[in-house]
Amino acid sequence: MSVIVNKLKNKLPSSLDLPLLVVAAVCSFAIWTFVELADDAPEGDYLEIENKVLTFFRSTAAPENAIGPQWVEQTAMEITSLGSIPVLSLIVILCVFHMLLIKKYGMAMLVTLSTILGGTLTFYLKEVFERARPEKVSALVDVMTYSFPSGHAMTSSIVFMTLGALLAQTVPRNIEKIYFIATALFLSFIIGLTRVYLGVHYPTDVMAGWAAGTAWALLCWSIPHIFVRVKRSH
């Protein structure tokens, strides 16, 4: 009996393997979600329901205006700017400089490469799918690029998820780790929601951006951990 128990223990993941397995599972699901959306959404398979969602956020009396008082629309415009390239770049630069000051050079390089390459991937995907912006409602903010996937949703997921995961490693208590991850998820969610509310993205654009951004952030987070694992095993 003891022999069987020992064999089972040897097959169970170690304390380092378990987080990597969870990350691998979430990353795989995110990639699958993106692939499914990319296969159908740009061709208009969900267009009818997506247009209903877009019109839901518009005033019946004045379709050119979003539902709710004026301050809600203004707040959405301000929140959506958190996912813009200038704001995210500023956040990343300030965080990287702090990492350099405390001599966390590997961490600084990881954040820099993750965000730059992730941002490049975002624009590449837009050029690949070339989905036009929503036509059912008028856009309440200026946009210049293609619609799928949402750049704001994807890049904010990359930046905030990467920073949230790194910050979670600096605190001892699980409640603090959960707080950092939950904050990253909340910021990515609310930024993506404003893109639909403002009429500049279809819901599937935002969902695909969340999925791709999350997968990219988790992939970048796992690479150094896998490297450490392999190095220790030798």
MDAnalysis code that builds the backbone (N, CA, C; Angstrom):
import MDAnalysis as mda
import numpy as np

u = mda.Universe.empty(702, n_residues=234, atom_resindex=np.repeat(np.arange(234), 3), trajectory=True)
u.add_TopologyAttr("name", ["N", "CA", "C"] * 234)
u.add_TopologyAttr("resid", np.arange(1, 235))
u.add_TopologyAttr("resname", ["MET", "SER", "VAL", "ILE", "VAL", "ASN", "LYS", "LEU", "LYS", "ASN", "LYS", "LEU", "PRO", "SER", "SER", "LEU", "ASP", "LEU", "PRO", "LEU", "LEU", "VAL", "VAL", "ALA", "ALA", "VAL", "CYS", "SER", "PHE", "ALA", "ILE", "TRP", "THR", "PHE", "VAL", "GLU", "LEU", "ALA", "ASP", "ASP", "ALA", "PRO", "GLU", "GLY", "ASP", "TYR", "LEU", "GLU", "ILE", "GLU", "ASN", "LYS", "VAL", "LEU", "THR", "PHE", "PHE", "ARG", "SER", "THR", "ALA", "ALA", "PRO", "GLU", "ASN", "ALA", "ILE", "GLY", "PRO", "GLN", "TRP", "VAL", "GLU", "GLN", "THR", "ALA", "MET", "GLU", "ILE", "THR", "SER", "LEU", "GLY", "SER", "ILE", "PRO", "VAL", "LEU", "SER", "LEU", "ILE", "VAL", "ILE", "LEU", "CYS", "VAL", "PHE", "HIS", "MET", "LEU", "LEU", "ILE", "LYS", "LYS", "TYR", "GLY", "MET", "ALA", "MET", "LEU", "VAL", "THR", "LEU", "SER", "THR", "ILE", "LEU", "GLY", "GLY", "THR", "LEU", "THR", "PHE", "TYR", "LEU", "LYS", "GLU", "VAL", "PHE", "GLU", "ARG", "ALA", "ARG", "PRO", "GLU", "LYS", "VAL", "SER", "ALA", "LEU", "VAL", "ASP", "VAL", "MET", "THR", "TYR", "SER", "PHE", "PRO", "SER", "GLY", "HIS", "ALA", "MET", "THR", "SER", "SER", "ILE", "VAL", "PHE", "MET", "THR", "LEU", "GLY", "ALA", "LEU", "LEU", "ALA", "GLN", "THR", "VAL", "PRO", "ARG", "ASN", "ILE", "GLU", "LYS", "ILE", "TYR", "PHE", "ILE", "ALA", "THR", "ALA", "LEU", "PHE", "LEU", "SER", "PHE", "ILE", "ILE", "GLY", "LEU", "THR", "ARG", "VAL", "TYR", "LEU", "GLY", "VAL", "HIS", "TYR", "PRO", "THR", "ASP", "VAL", "MET", "ALA", "GLY", "TRP", "ALA", "ALA", "GLY", "THR", "ALA", "TRP", "ALA", "LEU", "LEU", "CYS", "TRP", "SER", "ILE", "PRO", "HIS", "ILE", "PHE", "VAL", "ARG", "VAL", "LYS", "ARG", "SER", "HIS"])
u.atoms.positions = np.array([
    [0.831, -1.211, 0.000],
    [0.000, 0.000, 0.000],
    [0.862, 1.258, 0.000],
    [1.908, 1.248, 0.820],
    [2.798, 2.408, 0.916],
    [3.523, 2.665, -0.395],
    [3.807, 1.576, -1.125],
    [4.484, 1.717, -2.421],
    [3.582, 2.459, -3.404],
    [2.268, 2.103, -3.393],
    [1.311, 2.752, -4.296],
    [1.171, 4.230, -3.967],
    [1.125, 4.542, -2.653],
    [1.008, 5.934, -2.213],
    [2.210, 6.742, -2.659],
    [3.394, 6.165, -2.506],
    [4.619, 6.865, -2.909],
    [4.645, 7.118, -4.413],
    [4.153, 6.152, -5.188],
    [4.110, 6.334, -6.643],
    [3.152, 7.453, -7.030],
    [2.003, 7.494, -6.319],
    [1.040, 8.561, -6.594],
    [1.611, 9.917, -6.243],
    [2.351, 10.009, -5.129],
    [2.965, 11.275, -4.730],
    [3.962, 11.743, -5.763],
    [4.707, 10.796, -6.314],
    [5.719, 11.158, -7.308],
    [5.090, 11.683, -8.592],
    [3.846, 11.242, -8.865],
    [3.173, 11.683, -10.080],
    [2.441, 12.997, -9.911],
    [2.209, 13.412, -8.651],
    [1.533, 14.679, -8.413],
    [2.460, 15.834, -8.719],
    [1.950, 16.957, -9.209],
    [2.799, 18.111, -9.531],
    [3.384, 18.727, -8.281],
    [4.599, 19.243, -8.402],
    [5.244, 19.913, -7.284],
    [4.615, 21.272, -7.079],
    [5.054, 21.982, -6.028],
    [4.499, 23.308, -5.742],
    [4.776, 24.286, -6.870],
    [5.843, 24.041, -7.633],
    [6.158, 24.921, -8.762],
    [5.388, 24.489, -10.004],
    [5.183, 23.148, -10.153],
    [4.494, 22.650, -11.334],
    [3.020, 23.045, -11.349],
    [2.381, 23.029, -10.192],
    [0.948, 23.268, -10.127],
    [0.553, 24.636, -10.696],
    [1.206, 25.745, -10.279],
    [0.857, 27.039, -10.891],
    [1.071, 27.047, -12.405],
    [2.112, 26.364, -12.863],
    [2.376, 26.326, -14.297],
    [1.298, 25.540, -15.031],
    [0.797, 24.481, -14.403],
    [-0.277, 23.702, -15.016],
    [-1.563, 24.520, -15.102],
    [-1.846, 25.278, -14.047],
    [-3.028, 26.140, -14.047],
    [-2.898, 27.206, -15.128],
    [-1.718, 27.815, -15.198],
    [-1.473, 28.840, -16.219],
    [-1.609, 28.242, -17.613],
    [-1.070, 27.035, -17.800],
    [-1.156, 26.374, -19.104],
    [-2.609, 26.105, -19.491],
    [-3.420, 25.714, -18.512],
    [-4.831, 25.431, -18.781],
    [-5.579, 26.709, -19.170],
    [-5.356, 27.786, -18.405],
    [-6.023, 29.059, -18.694],
    [-5.556, 29.614, -20.040],
    [-4.249, 29.510, -20.280],
    [-3.685, 30.008, -21.541],
    [-4.268, 29.245, -22.728],
    [-4.389, 27.934, -22.586],
    [-4.949, 27.109, -23.660],
    [-6.402, 27.485, -23.939],
    [-7.162, 27.709, -22.869],
    [-8.565, 28.097, -23.034],
    [-8.674, 29.467, -23.714],
    [-7.795, 30.391, -23.325],
    [-7.819, 31.728, -23.929],
    [-7.484, 31.661, -25.412],
    [-6.496, 30.842, -25.761],
    [-6.121, 30.701, -27.172],
    [-7.262, 30.074, -27.961],
    [-7.888, 29.057, -27.379],
    [-9.030, 28.403, -28.037],
    [-10.167, 29.399, -28.253],
    [-10.428, 30.228, -27.249],
    [-11.483, 31.234, -27.366],
    [-11.189, 32.205, -28.501],
    [-9.939, 32.659, -28.570],
    [-9.569, 33.596, -29.632],
    [-9.724, 32.956, -31.011],
    [-9.263, 31.719, -31.147],
    [-9.339, 31.033, -32.433],
    [-10.793, 30.866, -32.876],
    [-11.661, 30.496, -31.940],
    [-13.075, 30.328, -32.265],
    [-13.697, 31.655, -32.710],
    [-13.395, 32.722, -31.992],
    [-13.932, 34.032, -32.359],
    [-13.363, 34.511, -33.688],
    [-12.068, 34.296, -33.878],
    [-11.423, 34.738, -35.113],
    [-11.960, 34.003, -36.326],
    [-12.424, 32.783, -36.120],
    [-12.930, 31.975, -37.228],
    [-14.315, 32.438, -37.681],
    [-15.094, 33.016, -36.757],
    [-16.483, 33.347, -37.075],
    [-16.813, 34.840, -37.055],
    [-16.307, 35.549, -36.032],
    [-16.726, 36.938, -35.815],
    [-16.422, 37.880, -36.977],
    [-15.200, 37.900, -37.535],
    [-14.921, 38.853, -38.624],
    [-15.801, 38.643, -39.852],
    [-16.345, 37.450, -40.019],
    [-17.202, 37.161, -41.168],
    [-18.659, 37.533, -40.902],
    [-18.950, 37.991, -39.684],
    [-20.288, 38.459, -39.368],
    [-21.238, 37.409, -38.836],
    [-20.729, 36.282, -38.343],
    [-21.595, 35.212, -37.847],
    [-22.426, 35.646, -36.642],
    [-21.900, 36.589, -35.853],
    [-22.620, 37.052, -34.664],
    [-23.145, 38.483, -34.839],
    [-23.183, 38.954, -36.073],
    [-23.463, 40.363, -36.331],
    [-24.835, 40.801, -35.808],
    [-25.845, 39.963, -35.957],
    [-27.193, 40.342, -35.535],
    [-27.256, 40.617, -34.038],
    [-26.728, 39.695, -33.257],
    [-26.775, 39.884, -31.803],
    [-25.826, 40.987, -31.356],
    [-24.723, 41.149, -32.076],
    [-23.768, 42.198, -31.712],
    [-24.363, 43.580, -31.951],
    [-25.090, 43.736, -33.040],
    [-25.744, 45.014, -33.309],
    [-26.803, 45.331, -32.252],
    [-27.467, 44.295, -31.758],
    [-28.447, 44.500, -30.690],
    [-27.775, 44.994, -29.413],
    [-26.593, 44.449, -29.138],
    [-25.841, 44.896, -27.962],
    [-25.423, 46.349, -28.128],
    [-24.953, 46.702, -29.311],
    [-24.514, 48.076, -29.569],
    [-25.677, 49.069, -29.441],
    [-26.819, 48.719, -29.996],
    [-27.967, 49.626, -29.916],
    [-28.549, 49.685, -28.509],
    [-28.324, 48.643, -27.725],
    [-28.793, 48.651, -26.341],
    [-28.164, 49.798, -25.561],
    [-26.916, 50.111, -25.899],
    [-26.197, 51.171, -25.193],
    [-26.473, 52.561, -25.762],
    [-27.459, 52.688, -26.647],
    [-27.782, 53.982, -27.239],
    [-29.162, 54.462, -26.798],
    [-29.292, 55.754, -26.700],
    [-30.557, 56.366, -26.320],
    [-31.587, 56.175, -27.434],
    [-32.784, 55.771, -27.067],
    [-33.846, 55.567, -28.060],
    [-34.236, 56.888, -28.718],
    [-34.289, 57.940, -27.938],
    [-34.689, 59.255, -28.459],
    [-33.606, 59.873, -29.334],
    [-32.337, 59.625, -28.976],
    [-31.216, 60.203, -29.726],
    [-30.131, 59.136, -29.883],
    [-30.210, 58.312, -30.932],
    [-29.277, 57.207, -31.129],
    [-27.808, 57.621, -31.221],
    [-27.575, 58.888, -31.503],
    [-26.178, 59.356, -31.568],
    [-25.574, 59.533, -30.188],
    [-26.373, 59.411, -29.149],
    [-25.907, 59.538, -27.773],
    [-25.995, 58.202, -27.048],
    [-25.059, 57.972, -26.129],
    [-25.085, 56.754, -25.320],
    [-26.165, 56.880, -24.247],
    [-26.620, 55.737, -23.752],
    [-27.640, 55.774, -22.703],
    [-27.038, 56.344, -21.423],
    [-27.904, 56.907, -20.607],
    [-27.453, 57.468, -19.347],
    [-27.162, 58.948, -19.450],
    [-26.925, 59.570, -18.304],
    [-26.598, 61.007, -18.293],
    [-25.262, 61.292, -18.971],
    [-25.016, 62.548, -19.270],
    [-23.816, 62.946, -19.998],
    [-22.541, 62.569, -19.262],
    [-22.594, 62.618, -17.924],
    [-21.376, 62.330, -17.163],
    [-20.946, 60.867, -17.286],
    [-21.907, 59.976, -17.564],
    [-21.561, 58.565, -17.758],
    [-20.763, 58.395, -19.041],
    [-21.225, 59.049, -20.107],
    [-20.501, 58.997, -21.380],
    [-19.106, 59.608, -21.243],
    [-19.007, 60.716, -20.534],
    [-17.713, 61.363, -20.336],
    [-16.780, 60.482, -19.514],
    [-17.341, 59.826, -18.504],
    [-16.542, 58.912, -17.677],
    [-16.017, 57.749, -18.505],
    [-16.881, 57.214, -19.388],
    [-16.467, 56.112, -20.255],
    [-15.315, 56.531, -21.163],
    [-15.367, 57.761, -21.665],
    [-14.288, 58.263, -22.524],
    [-12.973, 58.368, -21.755],
    [-13.064, 58.764, -20.504],
    [-11.855, 58.901, -19.693],
    [-11.297, 57.535, -19.301],
    [-12.188, 56.598, -18.978],
    [-11.736, 55.253, -18.613],
    [-11.123, 54.543, -19.808],
    [-11.727, 54.723, -20.986],
    [-11.225, 54.034, -22.170],
    [-9.804, 54.482, -22.521],
    [-9.446, 55.707, -22.121],
    [-8.085, 56.203, -22.402],
    [-7.029, 55.436, -21.617],
    [-7.431, 54.726, -20.565],
    [-6.477, 53.913, -19.803],
    [-5.904, 52.783, -20.655],
    [-6.627, 52.422, -21.716],
    [-6.151, 51.373, -22.599],
    [-5.482, 51.886, -23.849],
    [-5.260, 53.185, -23.926],
    [-4.602, 53.764, -25.106],
    [-3.100, 53.529, -25.056],
    [-2.477, 53.571, -26.209],
    [-1.034, 53.341, -26.294],
    [-0.231, 54.356, -25.477],
    [-0.536, 55.669, -25.551],
    [0.242, 56.627, -24.753],
    [0.166, 56.363, -23.248],
    [-1.035, 56.092, -22.736],
    [-1.190, 55.872, -21.297],
    [-0.509, 54.576, -20.868],
    [-0.736, 53.499, -21.608],
    [-0.106, 52.217, -21.265],
    [1.411, 52.296, -21.377],
    [1.888, 53.014, -22.387],
    [3.341, 53.175, -22.544],
    [3.933, 53.915, -21.353],
    [3.246, 54.965, -20.904],
    [3.718, 55.724, -19.749],
    [3.758, 54.848, -18.498],
    [2.726, 54.037, -18.300],
    [2.688, 53.141, -17.143],
    [3.845, 52.151, -17.189],
    [4.062, 51.567, -18.356],
    [5.138, 50.578, -18.506],
    [6.503, 51.219, -18.273],
    [6.733, 52.403, -18.857],
    [8.020, 53.082, -18.709],
    [8.311, 53.384, -17.243],
    [7.319, 53.900, -16.519],
    [7.511, 54.221, -15.105],
    [7.793, 52.962, -14.289],
    [7.078, 51.880, -14.590],
    [7.295, 50.620, -13.864],
    [8.673, 50.029, -14.172],
    [9.066, 50.089, -15.436],
    [10.378, 49.549, -15.829],
    [11.506, 50.331, -15.166],
    [11.383, 51.656, -15.113],
    [12.412, 52.465, -14.450],
    [12.527, 52.096, -12.974],
    [11.393, 51.842, -12.336],
    [11.436, 51.428, -10.930],
    [12.122, 50.074, -10.779],
    [11.854, 49.165, -11.685],
    [12.498, 47.855, -11.647],
    [14.008, 47.977, -11.833],
    [14.421, 48.896, -12.691],
    [15.851, 49.119, -12.891],
    [16.488, 49.721, -11.635],
    [15.769, 50.611, -10.967],
    [16.279, 51.234, -9.751],
    [16.514, 50.208, -8.648],
    [15.639, 49.210, -8.565],
    [15.792, 48.183, -7.520],
    [16.567, 46.975, -8.050],
    [17.163, 47.148, -9.222],
    [18.045, 46.152, -9.831],
    [17.330, 44.844, -10.187],
    [16.070, 44.941, -10.566],
    [15.334, 43.780, -11.065],
    [15.409, 43.797, -12.595],
    [16.617, 43.542, -13.106],
    [16.858, 43.698, -14.530],
    [16.087, 42.676, -15.371],
    [16.017, 41.444, -14.895],
    [15.274, 40.425, -15.622],
    [13.802, 40.749, -15.709],
    [13.262, 41.248, -14.608],
    [11.852, 41.628, -14.572],
    [11.591, 42.799, -15.516],
    [12.500, 43.754, -15.529],
    [12.360, 44.917, -16.406],
    [12.379, 44.494, -17.876],
    [13.260, 43.566, -18.198],
    [13.338, 43.083, -19.582],
    [12.081, 42.324, -19.961],
    [11.559, 41.531, -19.025],
    [10.350, 40.760, -19.291],
    [9.171, 41.675, -19.593],
    [8.978, 42.702, -18.778],
    [7.869, 43.630, -18.976],
    [8.031, 44.384, -20.299],
    [9.249, 44.819, -20.580],
    [9.505, 45.574, -21.810],
    [9.212, 44.740, -23.048],
    [9.767, 43.532, -23.091],
    [9.565, 42.671, -24.256],
    [8.107, 42.223, -24.379],
    [7.493, 41.920, -23.244],
    [6.101, 41.473, -23.254],
    [5.186, 42.532, -23.859],
    [5.369, 43.771, -23.456],
    [4.484, 44.839, -23.929],
    [4.801, 45.251, -25.375],
    [6.064, 45.361, -25.711],
    [6.419, 45.770, -27.076],
    [5.997, 44.713, -28.091],
    [6.357, 43.468, -27.832],
    [6.000, 42.397, -28.761],
    [4.492, 42.156, -28.768],
    [3.865, 42.286, -27.605],
    [2.418, 42.121, -27.539],
    [1.683, 43.208, -28.307],
    [2.156, 44.449, -28.186],
    [1.559, 45.540, -28.943],
    [1.725, 45.353, -30.441],
    [2.900, 44.865, -30.832],
    [3.158, 44.585, -32.252],
    [2.220, 43.500, -32.762],
    [2.026, 42.467, -31.937],
    [1.122, 41.380, -32.316],
    [-0.311, 41.890, -32.483],
    [-0.712, 42.813, -31.630],
    [-2.062, 43.377, -31.710],
    [-2.299, 44.038, -33.062],
    [-1.378, 44.894, -33.483],
    [-1.530, 45.582, -34.765],
    [-1.444, 44.601, -35.937],
    [-0.623, 43.568, -35.788],
    [-0.505, 42.564, -36.849],
    [-1.826, 41.821, -37.024],
    [-2.452, 41.436, -35.919],
    [-3.729, 40.726, -35.990],
    [-4.807, 41.595, -36.624],
    [-4.812, 42.884, -36.307],
    [-5.785, 43.790, -36.921],
    [-5.628, 43.811, -38.442],
    [-4.378, 43.842, -38.891],
    [-4.119, 43.883, -40.326],
    [-4.491, 42.566, -40.995],
    [-4.374, 41.473, -40.262],
    [-4.711, 40.164, -40.823],
    [-6.209, 40.039, -41.054],
    [-7.016, 40.428, -40.063],
    [-8.461, 40.215, -40.147],
    [-9.189, 41.369, -40.845],
    [-8.661, 42.574, -40.771],
    [-9.213, 43.731, -41.482],
    [-10.729, 43.883, -41.295],
    [-11.189, 43.717, -40.073],
    [-12.618, 43.874, -39.825],
    [-12.971, 45.349, -39.683],
    [-14.007, 45.762, -40.382],
    [-14.432, 47.154, -40.315],
    [-15.061, 47.467, -38.962],
    [-15.033, 48.720, -38.595],
    [-15.640, 49.154, -37.338],
    [-17.174, 49.067, -37.431],
    [-17.851, 49.036, -36.291],
    [-19.322, 48.964, -36.302],
    [-19.952, 50.101, -37.097],
    [-20.978, 49.758, -37.868],
    [-21.699, 50.745, -38.672],
    [-23.105, 51.001, -38.137],
    [-23.577, 50.122, -37.273],
    [-24.945, 50.244, -36.757],
    [-25.121, 51.498, -35.909],
    [-24.061, 51.866, -35.177],
    [-24.099, 53.065, -34.342],
    [-22.890, 53.932, -34.672],
    [-22.993, 55.208, -34.359],
    [-21.879, 56.124, -34.606],
    [-20.870, 56.031, -33.472],
    [-19.592, 56.112, -33.813],
    [-18.530, 56.058, -32.811],
    [-18.494, 57.361, -32.019],
    [-18.355, 57.248, -30.706],
    [-18.323, 58.433, -29.846],
    [-16.904, 58.918, -29.567],
    [-15.909, 58.163, -30.039],
    [-14.510, 58.597, -29.963],
    [-13.864, 58.280, -31.306],
    [-12.797, 58.982, -31.625],
    [-12.117, 58.784, -32.901],
    [-11.347, 57.464, -32.912],
    [-11.418, 56.752, -34.023],
    [-10.672, 55.504, -34.204],
    [-10.048, 55.515, -35.598],
    [-8.916, 54.812, -35.737],
    [-8.206, 54.841, -37.004],
    [-7.866, 53.457, -37.535],
    [-7.791, 52.447, -36.664],
    [-7.368, 51.119, -37.094],
    [-8.567, 50.200, -37.294],
    [-8.275, 48.962, -37.678],
    [-9.330, 47.968, -37.854],
    [-9.915, 47.563, -36.503],
    [-10.987, 46.785, -36.556],
    [-11.784, 46.524, -35.360],
    [-11.413, 45.257, -34.595],
    [-10.970, 44.212, -35.312],
    [-10.736, 42.907, -34.668],
    [-9.253, 42.560, -34.639],
    [-8.729, 42.223, -33.449],
    [-9.338, 42.310, -32.117],
    [-9.232, 43.731, -31.572],
    [-9.913, 43.990, -30.470],
    [-9.831, 45.313, -29.849],
    [-8.423, 45.553, -29.308],
    [-7.788, 46.618, -29.814],
    [-6.444, 46.939, -29.348],
    [-6.430, 47.354, -27.888],
    [-7.438, 48.123, -27.473],
    [-7.516, 48.553, -26.081],
    [-7.672, 47.361, -25.139],
    [-8.548, 46.417, -25.519],
    [-8.773, 45.241, -24.669],
    [-7.529, 44.354, -24.620],
    [-6.881, 44.161, -25.760],
    [-5.732, 43.262, -25.817],
    [-4.507, 43.850, -25.118],
    [-4.168, 45.085, -25.458],
    [-2.959, 45.669, -24.861],
    [-3.128, 45.954, -23.375],
    [-4.328, 46.345, -22.944],
    [-4.536, 46.565, -21.513],
    [-4.448, 45.242, -20.755],
    [-4.943, 44.152, -21.363],
    [-4.816, 42.833, -20.740],
    [-3.353, 42.438, -20.619],
    [-2.587, 42.694, -21.673],
    [-1.163, 42.356, -21.656],
    [-0.441, 43.124, -20.556],
    [-0.624, 44.432, -20.533],
    [0.102, 45.275, -19.585],
    [-0.344, 45.009, -18.148],
    [-1.635, 45.090, -17.893],
    [-2.117, 44.965, -16.511],
    [-1.976, 43.542, -15.979],
    [-2.173, 42.536, -16.827],
    [-2.000, 41.155, -16.378],
    [-0.535, 40.853, -16.080],
    [0.353, 41.357, -16.923],
    [1.781, 41.147, -16.689],
    [2.232, 41.816, -15.398],
    [1.856, 43.078, -15.225],
    [2.232, 43.805, -14.015],
    [1.560, 43.206, -12.782],
    [0.300, 42.807, -12.919],
    [-0.403, 42.205, -11.793],
    [0.239, 40.911, -11.345],
    [0.647, 40.081, -12.301],
    [1.296, 38.811, -11.968],
    [2.645, 39.038, -11.291],
    [3.381, 40.031, -11.778],
    [4.692, 40.325, -11.183],
    [4.530, 40.899, -9.780],
    [3.573, 41.793, -9.595],
    [3.334, 42.358, -8.268],
    [2.866, 41.290, -7.290],
    [2.112, 40.327, -7.772],
    [1.623, 39.249, -6.912],
    [2.770, 38.420, -6.345],
    [3.884, 38.390, -7.067],
    [5.040, 37.621, -6.596],
    [5.828, 38.355, -5.519],
    [5.537, 39.631, -5.313],
    [6.306, 40.423, -4.354],
    [5.671, 40.464, -2.969],
    [4.472, 39.890, -2.829],
    [3.774, 39.923, -1.539],
    [3.597, 38.509, -1.009],
    [3.595, 38.332, 0.313],
    [3.550, 36.981, 0.896],
    [2.149, 36.392, 1.019],
    [1.144, 37.229, 1.276],
    [-0.190, 36.709, 1.561],
    [-1.003, 36.467, 0.299],
    [-1.772, 35.389, 0.304],
    [-2.588, 35.049, -0.866],
    [-3.638, 36.110, -1.157],
    [-4.186, 36.733, -0.107],
    [-5.208, 37.752, -0.296],
    [-4.655, 38.939, -1.079],
    [-3.380, 39.254, -0.853],
    [-2.741, 40.346, -1.591],
    [-2.479, 39.944, -3.041],
    [-2.087, 38.688, -3.227],
    [-1.866, 38.192, -4.589],
    [-3.166, 38.245, -5.385],
    [-4.243, 37.802, -4.747],
    [-5.554, 37.818, -5.400],
    [-5.968, 39.245, -5.739],
    [-5.657, 40.177, -4.840],
    [-6.021, 41.580, -5.070],
    [-5.348, 42.118, -6.330],
    [-4.063, 41.862, -6.488],
    [-3.340, 42.367, -7.658],
    [-3.896, 41.760, -8.951],
    [-4.148, 40.456, -8.945],
    [-4.672, 39.797, -10.141],
    [-6.082, 40.283, -10.437],
    [-6.902, 40.408, -9.386],
    [-8.286, 40.872, -9.569],
    [-8.313, 42.305, -10.098],
    [-7.393, 43.134, -9.623],
    [-7.325, 44.514, -10.101],
    [-6.973, 44.561, -11.585],
    [-6.020, 43.728, -11.987],
    [-5.631, 43.664, -13.401],
    [-6.812, 43.224, -14.266],
    [-7.539, 42.213, -13.808],
    [-8.693, 41.722, -14.551],
    [-9.795, 42.780, -14.634],
    [-10.015, 43.468, -13.524],
    [-11.062, 44.493, -13.492],
    [-10.746, 45.637, -14.448],
    [-9.498, 46.102, -14.452],
    [-9.113, 47.194, -15.342],
    [-9.282, 46.792, -16.805],
    [-8.841, 45.584, -17.140],
    [-8.982, 45.102, -18.515],
    [-10.452, 44.982, -18.897],
    [-11.264, 44.498, -17.953],
    [-12.691, 44.319, -18.230],
    [-13.384, 45.649, -18.470],
    [-13.175, 46.610, -17.592],
    [-13.904, 47.878, -17.695],
    [-13.452, 48.685, -18.913],
    [-12.178, 48.567, -19.273],
    [-11.704, 49.244, -20.484],
    [-12.363, 48.636, -21.717],
    [-12.419, 47.314, -21.771],
    [-13.069, 46.651, -22.893],
    [-14.545, 46.993, -22.987],
    [-15.197, 47.075, -21.843],
    [-16.623, 47.402, -21.825],
    [-16.884, 48.796, -22.394],
    [-16.002, 49.742, -22.097],
    [-16.189, 51.092, -22.622],
    [-16.072, 51.140, -24.143],
    [-15.326, 50.210, -24.734],
    [-15.170, 50.212, -26.195],
    [-16.493, 49.863, -26.884],
    [-17.243, 48.960, -26.247],
    [-18.564, 48.614, -26.788],
    [-19.548, 49.739, -26.488],
    [-19.493, 50.263, -25.300],
    [-20.401, 51.348, -24.889],
    [-20.248, 52.566, -25.795],
    [-19.018, 52.852, -26.193],
    [-18.759, 54.018, -27.044],
    [-18.966, 53.729, -28.528],
    [-19.314, 52.490, -28.859],
    [-19.660, 52.147, -30.236],
    [-18.494, 51.996, -31.184],
    [-17.289, 51.749, -30.676],
    [-16.119, 51.630, -31.555],
    [-15.681, 50.183, -31.769],
    [-16.320, 49.257, -31.045],
    [-15.986, 47.839, -31.208],
    [-17.221, 46.968, -31.047],
    [-17.230, 45.873, -31.797],
    [-18.211, 44.823, -31.565],
    [-17.825, 44.062, -30.296],
    [-18.794, 43.459, -29.601],
    [-18.465, 42.687, -28.406],
    [-17.427, 41.589, -28.647],
    [-17.500, 40.932, -29.809],
    [-16.533, 39.864, -30.082],
    [-15.120, 40.409, -30.280],
    [-15.002, 41.657, -30.747],
    [-13.685, 42.284, -30.854],
    [-13.035, 42.367, -29.474],
    [-13.839, 42.787, -28.512],
    [-13.343, 42.959, -27.144],
    [-13.033, 41.602, -26.509],
    [-13.924, 40.635, -26.703],
    [-13.699, 39.301, -26.144],
    [-12.429, 38.679, -26.718],
    [-12.225, 38.854, -28.008],
    [-11.010, 38.329, -28.644],
    [-9.774, 39.044, -28.107],
    [-9.889, 40.353, -27.870],
    [-8.772, 41.098, -27.301],
    [-8.424, 40.634, -25.907],
    [-9.449, 40.415, -25.088],
    [-9.202, 39.881, -23.742],
    [-8.504, 38.523, -23.815],
    [-9.013, 37.655, -24.678],
    [-8.465, 36.295, -24.788],
    [-7.014, 36.310, -25.253],
    [-6.751, 37.052, -26.320],
    [-5.387, 37.103, -26.862],
    [-4.428, 37.775, -25.886],
    [-4.877, 38.860, -25.260],
    [-4.019, 39.560, -24.305],
    [-3.700, 38.717, -23.087],
    [-4.705, 38.015, -22.574],
    [-4.489, 37.139, -21.416],
    [-3.538, 36.003, -21.758],
    [-3.734, 35.384, -22.922],
    [-2.859, 34.294, -23.346],
    [-1.415, 34.772, -23.483],
    [-1.237, 35.948, -24.071],
    [0.112, 36.482, -24.259],
    [0.779, 36.791, -22.919],
    [0.037, 37.427, -22.005],
    [0.593, 37.772, -20.690],
    [0.983, 36.516, -19.914],
    [0.134, 35.494, -19.946],
    [0.429, 34.251, -19.230],
    [1.608, 33.520, -19.860],
    [1.686, 33.567, -21.169],
    [2.818, 32.935, -21.860],
    [4.128, 33.604, -21.465],
    [4.142, 34.923, -21.456],
    [5.351, 35.656, -21.076],
    [5.700, 35.422, -19.608],
    [4.687, 35.305, -18.752],
    [4.925, 35.041, -17.331],
    [5.524, 33.655, -17.125],
    [5.089, 32.671, -17.922],
    [5.515, 31.288, -17.708],
    [6.922, 30.998, -18.214],
    [7.382, 31.752, -19.220],
    [8.692, 31.472, -19.812],
    [9.820, 31.496, -18.789],
    [9.990, 32.570, -17.985],
    [11.079, 32.546, -16.999],
    [10.903, 31.472, -15.936],
    [9.663, 31.132, -15.581],
    [9.435, 30.091, -14.592],
    [9.818, 28.713, -15.137],
    [9.512, 28.484, -16.400],
    [9.922, 27.220, -17.023],
    [11.440, 27.147, -17.121],
    [12.053, 28.286, -17.453],
    [13.517, 28.345, -17.547],
    [14.162, 28.001, -16.204],
    [13.622, 28.577, -15.130],
    [14.151, 28.291, -13.790],
    [13.970, 26.821, -13.440],
    [12.803, 26.276, -13.785],
    [12.516, 24.869, -13.505],
    [13.507, 23.950, -14.224],
    [13.743, 24.230, -15.508],
    [14.668, 23.418, -16.287],
    [16.084, 23.540, -15.749],
    [16.477, 24.765, -15.376],
    [17.824, 25.002, -14.863],
    [18.065, 24.256, -13.559],
    [17.054, 24.224, -12.689],
    [17.192, 23.540, -11.396],
    [17.239, 22.013, -11.556],
    [16.606, 21.524, -12.615],
    [16.563, 20.064, -12.814],
    [17.874, 19.494, -13.322],
    [18.758, 20.378, -13.783],
    [20.058, 19.918, -14.290],
    [21.158, 20.028, -13.240],
])
